[in-house]
Amino acid sequence: MNAVVTLTPAPVLDRTYLAETLTAGKVNRSYEVHEYMSGKGLNVARTLHLAKQPVAAILPIGMQDQYLLFSTPFPQILRIMPVAGRVRVNTTVVERGGRTTNINQNPYPFSAEDWRNVVELTLEQVSDMSADWLVVSGMHPKMSEDGQPIDLTELFDRAREMGARVGLDTSGPELMHWSRSGHVNLIKPNADELASLVGRPLATLGEAIDAGRELIDAGIEIALVSLGGDGALGITADEVVWGRATAPAVINTTGAGDAFMAGFLSSVIHTDANRDHSELAPLDLRAGIANACSWGALAVSLPTTLISSFHDAPTTEILDVDRSYELTEPASPRF
């Protein structure tokens, strides 16, 4: 089988506190605490591994923090590159009613040498696994030499030359830049991010589709757009699929987007090991959206970003596209 390689440029130690309520400025008590290595690309990779898909997760880990890997689920999928610095820490407080508060630490910068080593390790895995996909997820650290964000151009171009599609899941200025760079096959914005990318509010499904198509015209192959309670859209130059799955409960929304991405990838990995990588394999957009919505809805019903079983994953309804449908939460540009 062909595979997925994920890169998490800024992995994180996640601490999740479960509390009855959270009151700002007061002492709060937690009835349960979870701690584990995380990061968007690692979350995608672990979910794919649970689904028995071939995957490798590239993690640049601060040399002082490699002990953290001993308690990481599925360590066999990890490919570690020791780098200078520490692992950042993200803190999440999940209240009984489902409200989630996050305090996320900024990533430590990369030296030019460390970043070069990360790029080479990632490309080595893409080549060795004949990967169908390289997925880069999460925050983009800055370079210590000039303070500029990491440059992904060489990584993306060389991976595509090897026959892999490139998926990107990030936000802010980095999403704005790479979504129109011509170096990326897939992006996964939410509705507000999509509105930001096109510079206008989005109030209807048709307006969201038109925004996605604008990005297709700018060089993206696939736009996966999460619409919250309104489901999700898969948009290509030739096709639009609208799907929606109802979560069993809403407990913690952190990591739902990573499960969504993993669900899509699990349904579009080409399983012919003898496939000619000089051409991209066809995509089943409908199957991808169906699985993405199902896994994303499952993820929000769990207290942490770790999925342990797909047994309770809800069924996705594939809907007839209604361009006049009014979004429950109209989207506005944020960056």
N, C-alpha and C positions, 0 to 999 in steps of 0.2 A: 504494500500500500504506500502511496505517497503521503506526504506529511505536512505539518504546520510547524514553523519555527517562530517563536515569539521572543521579542526583546523588550525588556522593561528597563529603560535607561536609568530610572530612579526608583529602585525597589524600596520597600518600606517595611518596618516592623509595625504591624497593626495591633493596637490595643483597643478592644471593644468592651465597654462597660454597660451592663444591663441594669437599669435603674427603674424604680417605680415612676419617679418624676425627676426633672432637672430644674433647679431654681438658680438663676444667675446670681452670683455674688454671695452664695450661701454654701455651707458644707452639705454635700450630697453623698448618699450611701448607695453602693452598688450591691446587688444580690448575686451577681455572677460576672466573671471577667474571662475574656478569651485573649490570647496573645499568640501571634504566629507571623511568619514572614509572608509578605503579600506584595501587592503592586499589580497594576491592571494586566500586564502581559502574563505574569505568573498566574493570576486568577483564570485567565483564558486557558492557559496550558493545563492547569490542574483539572479544569472542567472537561477539556477534551480527553485527557488521560482517563478520567473516570468513565468516559464514553468509549474507551478502548480505541481511540484514534492515536496514531503515531505522532508524537509531538516532542519538541525540545524547548526548554525555557532558558534563555540567556539572561544571566543576572550579574551585573557588576556589583561586587560586594566589597565594602570597606574592609581592609585587612584586619582591623581590630574587632570585627563583628562576625567573623566566619563561624563562630560557635553557634550562632543563631540557626544555622542550617541543620543542626542535629535534630531540631524539633519541628522541621518543616515537613508537611505531608508530601508524599510521593517524591522523595529526594532523587529517585532514579531519572526523573525528567530534567533535572537541573544541569546546566552547563555554566560553571562559575568562572568569572574573570576577576581576580583580586585587583582592587584599585585603591588609591589613596582615599582617606576620609572615613566617614562613618555612614552607617545606614540611618536614614531619617526615620522619625517616629510619627505615625498618625494615630490620633486618639478619637474614638467614636463613642458617643453616649447614646444608647437606644432606650427610649422610655417605653413603658408598658403599652401605651397606646400607639406606638409605631413612630413617633416623632424622633428624628435622628439629628444629632448635633456632631459636626466634625471639626477637629482642629488638626490641620495638615501642615507638617513641617516642609519648608522649601528644601529642594535637593542640594547636596554638596556639589561643587563644580568639578569638572573633569580636567585633567591635564591633557595635552595633545597626545602624549604617549599612551596614556590609559585609554583614551577614546579610540585611537588607532587599534589597540589590542581588542577592544570590544567589537569593533567593526569586523576585524579579521576572524574572530571566533564565530561571530554570527554568520558570516558568509561561508565559513568552513562547514557549519551545520547545514545551511541551505544546500550546499553542494553534496555533502555526504548522504543526506536524507532524500535527495531529489525532491525537495519540498515544493508543493504546489503554492504555498503561501508563506510570506514573511509578514508578521504582524508586529508593528511597533506601537506600544500602548503606554499612556501615562505622560507625566510631566517630562519636559526636555531640560536637563541641566544646562548650565552655562559653562563655557570654557574658562579655565582659570587664567589663561594668558591674556584674553581680550574682553572677557565678560559677555561675549556673544553666545547665543544658544548653539548647541551642538548642530553640526552640519550633516544632514542625512543623505545628501545628494549621491555620494559615491556608494553608500550602502544600498540605497534604493535602485540605482542604475545597474549595479553589478548583480543584484538579486534578480532583477527583471531579465538581464542577459542570460541568467541561468534557467529561465523559464518559469520563475515564480511570480505570482501576483503579489503586490504590496498593499497591505491594509494598514491604515493609520487611525488610531483612536487617541486624540488629544483635544486640547481646547485653546481658546484665546488666540493670541497673535500667531502661534505656531500652526494652529489649525487653519487660520486665514491664509498663511503663506503657502503651506503645502497643498491645500485643496485646489490651488490654481497653478501649481508648479509644473504639472505634466509628468511628475515622477511617481504618482500614487494611483493605484487602481481603485481603492475603496476607502471611503471615509464613513464615520458613524456619528453624525451630529444629532443632538436633540433638537427640538423645534426652535428654541431660542438661539442655539448656535447656528442653525440653518438660516434663521432670520438675520443673524449677524453677518453671515457669509455673503448674503445678497444685499444687505443694507436696507431692508424694509420689513415692516410687520407682516405677519402671516396669520390670517383669520380663518381660512377655509382649507379643506383638503386640496382643492385645486391650486390654491396659491402655494401650498407646500410642494406639490408636484412640480409646478413651474419653477420654483426655486431650485429643486433638485436637478431638474433638466438644465438649468443655467450652469450648474456645476459640471454636469456631463459635457456640455458644450465647451467648458474650460479645460477638459482633459481627464476628468474622473470617469471611470468605467461604471462604478456602482456607488450609489448613495443609499446607505441604510439610515433611515430617519426614525428615531424613537419619538412617539407622540404622547407619552404618559398613558392616561386612561383611554386615549383614543387609539391605542395600538401602535403600529409601526408601518412604515412604507419601505419597500424595496424598489428603487428606481434605477433603470438603465436607459440607454438611448431608445430601446425598442419595447420596453415592458415596464408596467407598474403593478406591484402587488401590495395589497393592503390587508394586514392581518391583525387579529386582536385575541388575546388570551386573558382570562380572569384569574387573578392570583387567589390561592386558597385563603390567604390573609396578607396583610401588609405589616411586616414587623421591622424590616431594615432594608432600605433601598440601596445602601452601599453595595457595590459589586453587581447590581442587576445588569448594568450595561455590559460588563465583562461576560456574564452568562449569556446575554443576548448575542454578543459577538461570537462566542464559542458555539452556540446553537446554530448560527448561520454557517460557520466554517465547517461544522461537522457534517452538514448536508451538501456541501459543494466541493469537498475534497475529492479529487479524481482518484479512483482506486486501481487503475491499470498501471502496474509498475513498469510496463514496457511502452508507456505513452511517449510519443515524440514531443520533447519539451520545447521544440522550436516553435510550436503553436500552443496558445492557451486553450485549456480544456473548456468545453461549454459549461454553463452554469444553469442549475435548476433554481431559479429565483423563488418560485413558489414554495418549494421544499425548504429552502433556506430561511425564508420569512416565517414559515410555519414552525420550524424548530426553534428559531431565535425567539419568537414571542413566547413559546411554551417555556423555555428555560429561563428567560428573563422574568416571567411571572412567578415561576417557582422560586427564583432567587430572592425576591422581595418578601417571601413568606418565611425566610430563615433568619436567625439572629446574627449570623456572621456571613462572610463572603465564601465560606467553604460549603460546597454542595457535596453531600455524601451519597445521594441516591436520586435517580430520576423517577422513582416510583410514583410520586405525587405530582409530577409535572402536568399542568392542565392542558387540555386540547385547545389548539388555536383554530379560530374561525377565520377563514379567508373570505373577505367581504367584497362585494361588488363596489368598484371605485365610484364614489359619488363626489364629484368635484365641488358641489355646492355645500357639502357637509361642513358645518361650522365647528371648528375646534373648540373643545371644552375649555381649554386655556389658550387663548390667542397668544402667538409668539411675538416677541419684540427683540430688536437688536440689543446685544449686551456688550459687544466689544467692536 
